[in-house]
């Protein structure tokens, strides 16, 4: 898996074939992108996966990029913890608009 550094993305307009927003609990989002034939998570300057805290934060960060396809996946561990049957092996992907509000 490729590491995309946030500092490289911020300063350079780039074409992103797929942008996957991985939604977790407590308003934490990670972003995985596919660009130039590489797929990987966006990392911050410290070398940690970059945490985004809202859909707007993601849209603003990637506003200068040409996004071909964007979607969101939500994963939660709570179903099995509260006695529900195990979740499906495949997550559902929902369209994610990259349009900034005016």
C-alpha positions as CSV (number, residue, x, y, z in Angstrom):
1,X,0.0,0.0,0.0
2,X,1.3,3.4,-1.0
3,X,1.6,6.4,1.5
4,X,0.4,9.7,0.2
5,X,1.8,12.6,2.2
6,X,-0.6,15.4,3.0
7,X,2.2,18.0,2.2
8,X,2.6,16.6,-1.3
9,X,-1.2,16.7,-1.9
10,X,-1.7,20.2,-0.5
11,X,0.8,21.9,-2.8
12,X,0.1,20.0,-6.0
13,X,-3.0,19.8,-8.1
14,X,-3.5,16.2,-8.9
15,X,-5.9,13.8,-10.7
16,X,-7.4,11.3,-8.3
17,X,-9.1,8.4,-9.8
18,X,-10.9,7.2,-6.6
19,X,-11.2,8.9,-3.3
20,X,-12.6,6.7,-0.5
21,X,-13.7,8.3,2.7
22,X,-13.5,5.8,5.5
23,X,-16.0,6.9,8.2
24,X,-15.4,5.8,11.8
25,X,-17.1,6.8,15.1
26,X,-16.6,10.1,16.8
27,X,-16.3,12.2,13.6
28,X,-13.1,10.5,12.5
29,X,-12.5,10.1,8.8
30,X,-9.5,8.6,7.0
31,X,-9.1,9.0,3.2
32,X,-7.7,6.5,0.8
33,X,-6.9,7.6,-2.7
34,X,-6.0,6.0,-6.0
35,X,-3.8,8.2,-8.2
36,X,-1.1,7.5,-10.8
37,X,-1.8,3.7,-10.4
38,X,-1.1,3.8,-6.7
39,X,-3.6,3.3,-3.9
40,X,-3.0,4.3,-0.3
41,X,-4.0,6.3,2.8
42,X,-3.2,10.0,3.2
43,X,-0.6,10.5,6.0
44,X,0.2,13.7,7.9
45,X,3.7,15.2,8.4
46,X,4.3,13.0,11.6
47,X,3.8,9.8,9.5
48,X,0.4,9.0,11.0
49,X,-2.8,8.5,9.0
50,X,-4.3,12.0,8.5
51,X,-7.6,12.4,10.5
52,X,-10.3,14.5,8.9
53,X,-13.0,15.7,11.2
54,X,-15.8,16.5,8.8
55,X,-17.0,16.1,5.2
56,X,-16.2,19.8,4.7
57,X,-12.6,19.3,6.0
58,X,-12.2,16.6,3.3
59,X,-13.8,18.8,0.6
60,X,-11.6,21.8,1.4
61,X,-8.4,19.8,1.6
62,X,-8.9,18.2,-1.9
63,X,-10.7,21.2,-3.5
64,X,-7.7,21.9,-5.9
65,X,-7.7,18.3,-7.1
66,X,-9.5,16.7,-10.0
67,X,-11.6,13.9,-8.4
68,X,-13.0,11.4,-10.8
69,X,-14.9,9.2,-8.3
70,X,-15.6,9.7,-4.6
71,X,-17.5,7.5,-2.2
72,X,-17.8,6.9,1.6
73,X,-17.7,3.6,3.5
74,X,-18.8,3.3,7.1
75,X,-17.5,0.6,9.3
76,X,-18.7,0.0,12.9
77,X,-17.7,-2.7,15.3
78,X,-20.8,-2.4,17.4
79,X,-23.1,-4.9,15.8
80,X,-21.3,-8.0,17.1
81,X,-20.6,-6.3,20.5
82,X,-24.3,-6.0,21.2
83,X,-25.3,-9.4,20.0
84,X,-26.4,-8.7,16.5
85,X,-25.3,-11.1,13.8
86,X,-21.8,-10.5,12.2
87,X,-21.9,-7.7,9.6
88,X,-21.6,-8.4,5.9
89,X,-18.2,-9.1,4.6
90,X,-18.5,-6.2,2.1
91,X,-19.1,-2.6,3.2
92,X,-21.6,-0.6,1.3
93,X,-20.2,2.4,-0.6
94,X,-22.2,5.5,-0.8
95,X,-21.6,8.4,-3.3
96,X,-19.7,11.3,-1.7
97,X,-20.0,14.7,-3.2
98,X,-16.8,16.7,-3.4
99,X,-18.7,20.0,-4.2
100,X,-18.0,22.7,-1.7
101,X,-21.1,24.6,-0.4
102,X,-21.3,28.3,-1.5
